[in-house]
Amino acid sequence: MLAEIGLIACLFAFVASLYAILASVYGERFAHSEAMVLSGRNAVYLTFVLMTIATGGLQIALMTEQYQLTYVWSVSSPSMPTFFRATALWGSQAGSLLFWSYLITVFAAAATFLNWKSQRRLMPYAIAYMMAVAAFFIGLSLFIENPFERWWVLPSGEVVASAFIPAGAVAPAARQLAESANGLNPLLRHFGMAIHPPMLYLGFIGFVIPFAFAMSALASGDLSSNWIKVSRRWTLVAWLFLSLGLLLGGRWAYDVLGWGGYWGWDPVENAAFLPWLIGTAYLHSVMIQEKRGMLKTWNMFLVIGTFSTVIFATFATRSGLVDSVHSFARSGIGFPMFLFWFLLTIVSVWLILWRRSRGELKDEHRVSGIFSRESLFVLNNFVFVALFVAVFWGSFGAPIVSELFMNTNITLGADYFLRVTPPLFILMYILMGIAPVSAWGISAVGRLGVSLLIPLALTVLSLGLFVLGGMTDAGALLGYGIVLLSGWVVVYETFRGVQARRKARNESPLRALAALATRSPRRYGGYMVHLGIAVIGLGVIGSTLFQQETQRTLAVGQSLQIGGYEMRYDGLLANQVAEDGRLMDIAQIVLLRDGAEVAHLRPRRDFFPESSGMNSMTIAGAHSTLENDFYVLLVNWETVSANSATFKVYINPLINLIWWGSFILIAGTLLAGYPRETLPARVREKLQLAREGART
Amino acid sequence: MAEMSWEKPTASTAPKSFGGERIKFVVGGLLLLGAVVYLMISGTIGGAQYFITVDQLVTSPEYAGQTVRISGAVDGDTIVYDGENLIIDFTIANIPLETTDLALTLHNAVNDPSATRLNVHIEGEVKPDLLQHEAQAILTGTLGADGTFNATELLLKCPSRYEESIPEQANAETGV
């Protein structure tokens, strides 16, 4: 029953999304019929409702263990706890594609609801583009990766998977289905995995809204700053989710994959990083367009490039194009996705060039002064695009080019990325240090130097602390210094703002800070994001350059020393049974520092007796402090006597700054996107004009 | 292509009085561009790894001593793991680089006595959970003079029957 409901809802959603496109475009452009445009808008809501039913249907089927659905059968089993039953919705290709389409309709409905009044002129075309993307993905679910297929037993005794009942077929016996069900891939049974994919999907899909508004501006000819205003905020939403997705993915890898790291330059990780890079470039250069009316064509390329990258990354990840631990199984969606990506990119680029050739994307100012804020922003964009090109080439460009034109298969390993990206990241941090104190228009080098004096002094002081702490590596100190400067600049700028308000209005520091944040959330939110990135940078430098590792076999009661810690092995608890049926071998570790106990750690190995394929995982034990993480893996032990066990130990300096920095980053993004900004007078005027224009 | 689009408007709209500034921008931009291109080219040359089959590695002498990536099917019976010293040894069987049904390819390769086999040796690595019979191993390393592949990096994929197969038990019982 659920399968039929889901399938029918999915089919109707497909039809409704196509109708929304037709009604919006035809009603706006040709029929000039308000009623038709409105009915197109309502079709967006209908698509959302129908997809809620379809996705809800699959979710209920998972929760109520309808193993006749092949999808439910392949990702869950009777012994699985409820929580992972729920998250199995995105545990494999078909379900995650449906979920993905659903999220598109969520975003489309939200954008239509929130922006209908303020962006009436842009909406019909924006709807057309959002629904085109939705229709494509719903179509994939319907025709290629159908999550509502069920097992059927043919009269011949053969078992087949089909969305419809084959002639004369009967459903297999429920008990047998339940017994043979696969269960979710053990590696995915982790809290991080429960949130990481949805965050990443929200981040990816969120970029459909800025894309649709940009395309709508190009198609409708309303190239005022309207589309910039809407798309900036939606980009911020998507950017926040994408950042969260990347950070959670790193955390999950660190906790579950057991290699002591969080980022491996794997093609699929890079695929998620690429839209982040180009989206970040856009978030910066959009400010130049708002303030100075410059870089209009460039911004179009960035916003469309971001979404084009999202689709390409999805294609690369889901089609089996690249070899990676993350890849989904090879499936038939590769070619349609490639075609969709290609068409979308071609049409977008063509539209930009067409409007540009008509002189409608002309800049109102030109860049003047090498140290003006505009130039620094342009340089910022250069850095992000260069990073984008370098990472793209390393992950996809080189393998594809070598296969197509050189008849070999070349891949670039982590060495390539560790060589190419650090100089660009250094340049990025230098810019983060200078740009916030630069001025629009022409800015004098001297004045810039003066405003950097105090942050520089603070940087030197903090570097002194590093040296006192035993850091002597000159290169690392330089790296820390550049990153610290970028952090101190925004802290000092905020401090100056607070001081100015205190002097002028005699406010308490906290009150002044709160007033600043609400008065200019974009500026101070942006500063906070910079601070977060600086804190993350410290963590990355520390954990990359100064990781220590060792491995040792210890008898019960024996200890090992590393990085000022003493680790004592106290014995093994074998074959502990967990709630979901997994068997755990847990080592008991006591961690001491200067003779005093600081933590009890329980590194363990989980074994899933019922799973085929990947059926075990290594969970690290970790003791976290601001200074470092003590990270220990249980890698081998004597199963019978448990007298001795082998451990692999990592000391990861400053790694926690990565997670702490990410909290600052999230808070900053929320502040920057907080919907109560004061627009510059120029933009307000234009908005007003546009609204009047829409009414007449 | 991307860099051009912001260079162009500034260049074409700048009036003559800004000629000096313009040259600075153009020269600075070209220098930066050159630096990035240099980084990418040198990174590519230094980091390039040929992804080849076991057959190609064994038959072509030009790959000896060079860092390459290979892919093969793991024979589960051959896995020897020294957990105290973290040394892993196993044998892989040749598989083609491109395949449509990975699970079937791996299964056939392992059970084909005529498929080329290669001994793999890895030091300092914890035995990965995915290192199992009929898993696909993607290895980075060099072929030693003794014919053993010394790997520095190991990536594993298990095309578990999640997506492809049918409920065998149900099949068997209803077939009776």
Interface residues (C-beta under 8 A of the other chain):
Chain A: W73 S74 V75 S92 Q93 W151 V153 G157 E158 V159 V160 A161 P172 A173 Q176 L177 E179 S180 A181 N182 N185 G258 M294 L295 T297 W298 F301 G305 D323 S324 V325 S327 A329 R330 S331 K362 D363 R366 V367 S368 G369 I370 S375 V378 L379 N381 F382 V385 A386 V389 A390 W393 G394 A398 P399 T408 N409 I410 T411 L412 G413 D415 Y416 F417 R419 V420 P423 L424 Q551 T553 S612 G613 M614 N615 S616 M617 T618 L633 V635 N636 W637 T646 K648
Chain B: A2 E3 S5 W6 P9 T10 T13 A14 F18 E21 K24 F25 G28 G29 L32 A35 V36 L39 M40 S42 G43 T44 G46 G47 A48 Q49 Y50 F51 I52 R69 S71 Y81 G83 E84 L86 L97 T100 L102 G124 V126 K127 D129 L130 Q132 I138 T140 E153 L155 L156 K157 C158 P159 S160 R161 Y162 E163 E164 I166 P167 E168 Q169 A170 N171 E173 T174 G175
